[in-house]
Amino acid sequence: MAFAALVSMFLAAPALTEAQGIGVGVKGGFLHSSFDDVTESIDGGEGWQAGLFFGGNRPGTLGFMGEFNVLAKQSGDSTLYYFQVPALLRVNIGSTGTGLSDAVVYGIAGPSLDMLFKDDLAISTDEVERVDVSIVAGVGFEISRFIIEGRGTWGFRNIAKETNARDVKSTTFAILGGIRFN
């Protein structure tokens, strides 16, 4: 409910949010996931990511950018669905305008909380941790209100509950496209 109120507030006041450097938009695209343990890398396969972002301070050099994302990470015939909440530092290099000829290259980095909310595993769901902590880093290009971004996410926690058997960590790489609403 609070999420819907926050989105409505930003969409209802685009002039105020743009004056403060707070952008709001959506991003989505394809990701490749893998699950690594100390002895091998388990190639996860293709998946997708979609979400809402806010912040970024487009007119400035440094800014905070928050996101609410849904990720579908595949491993063989199974898919793990995560709700991801990253808190990112954004560094902008380029124009401070948002016109058609104004472009910016940016870098992002920061921590993320990834919460498993659904899966279709062939194994028992009790074998997978529900929460992962990760680091997100990437680069993007924004012209006018259109965004192209590449990013990686590296999990820190062992997501396999059977810790004596394996130490499994999740890694994803994503190519995203997006649009800023203001």
MOUR-V877620 format. One record per residue. N is the residue number from 1. RES is the residue in one letter. PHI is phi as a letter, one per 30 degrees, with the letter a starting at -180 (NA if undefined). Layout:
[[N | RES | PHI] [N | RES | PHI]]
This chain:
[[1 | M | NA] [2 | A | d] [3 | F | d] [4 | A | d] [5 | A | d] [6 | L | d] [7 | V | d] [8 | S | d] [9 | M | d] [10 | F | d] [11 | L | d] [12 | A | d] [13 | A | b] [14 | P | d] [15 | A | d] [16 | L | d] [17 | T | d] [18 | E | d] [19 | A | d] [20 | Q | d] [21 | G | i] [22 | I | c] [23 | G | c] [24 | V | b] [25 | G | a] [26 | V | b] [27 | K | b] [28 | G | a] [29 | G | l] [30 | F | c] [31 | L | b] [32 | H | c] [33 | S | c] [34 | S | b] [35 | F | b] [36 | D | c] [37 | D | b] [38 | V | d] [39 | T | c] [40 | E | a] [41 | S | c] [42 | I | c] [43 | D | d] [44 | G | d] [45 | G | j] [46 | E | d] [47 | G | a] [48 | W | b] [49 | Q | b] [50 | A | b] [51 | G | a] [52 | L | c] [53 | F | b] [54 | F | b] [55 | G | j] [56 | G | j] [57 | N | h] [58 | R | e] [59 | P | d] [60 | G | c] [61 | T | d] [62 | L | c] [63 | G | a] [64 | F | c] [65 | M | b] [66 | G | c] [67 | E | b] [68 | F | b] [69 | N | b] [70 | V | c] [71 | L | c] [72 | A | c] [73 | K | c] [74 | Q | c] [75 | S | b] [76 | G | i] [77 | D | c] [78 | S | c] [79 | T | b] [80 | L | c] [81 | Y | c] [82 | Y | c] [83 | F | c] [84 | Q | c] [85 | V | b] [86 | P | c] [87 | A | c] [88 | L | c] [89 | L | d] [90 | R | c] [91 | V | c] [92 | N | c] [93 | I | b] [94 | G | k] [95 | S | d] [96 | T | c] [97 | G | d] [98 | T | b] [99 | G | d] [100 | L | d] [101 | S | c] [102 | D | c] [103 | A | b] [104 | V | b] [105 | V | c] [106 | Y | b] [107 | G | c] [108 | I | b] [109 | A | a] [110 | G | l] [111 | P | d] [112 | S | b] [113 | L | c] [114 | D | c] [115 | M | c] [116 | L | d] [117 | F | c] [118 | K | a] [119 | D | a] [120 | D | b] [121 | L | d] [122 | A | d] [123 | I | c] [124 | S | d] [125 | T | d] [126 | D | d] [127 | E | c] [128 | V | b] [129 | E | d] [130 | R | d] [131 | V | b] [132 | D | b] [133 | V | c] [134 | S | b] [135 | I | c] [136 | V | c] [137 | A | b] [138 | G | a] [139 | V | b] [140 | G | b] [141 | F | b] [142 | E | b] [143 | I | b] [144 | S | h] [145 | R | c] [146 | F | c] [147 | I | b] [148 | I | b] [149 | E | b] [150 | G | c] [151 | R | a] [152 | G | b] [153 | T | b] [154 | W | c] [155 | G | d] [156 | F | c] [157 | R | c] [158 | N | d] [159 | I | c] [160 | A | c] [161 | K | d] [162 | E | d] [163 | T | d] [164 | N | d] [165 | A | c] [166 | R | a] [167 | D | b] [168 | V | c] [169 | K | b] [170 | S | c] [171 | T | b] [172 | T | b] [173 | F | b] [174 | A | b] [175 | I | c] [176 | L | b] [177 | G | b] [178 | G | a] [179 | I | b] [180 | R | c] [181 | F | d] [182 | N | b]]
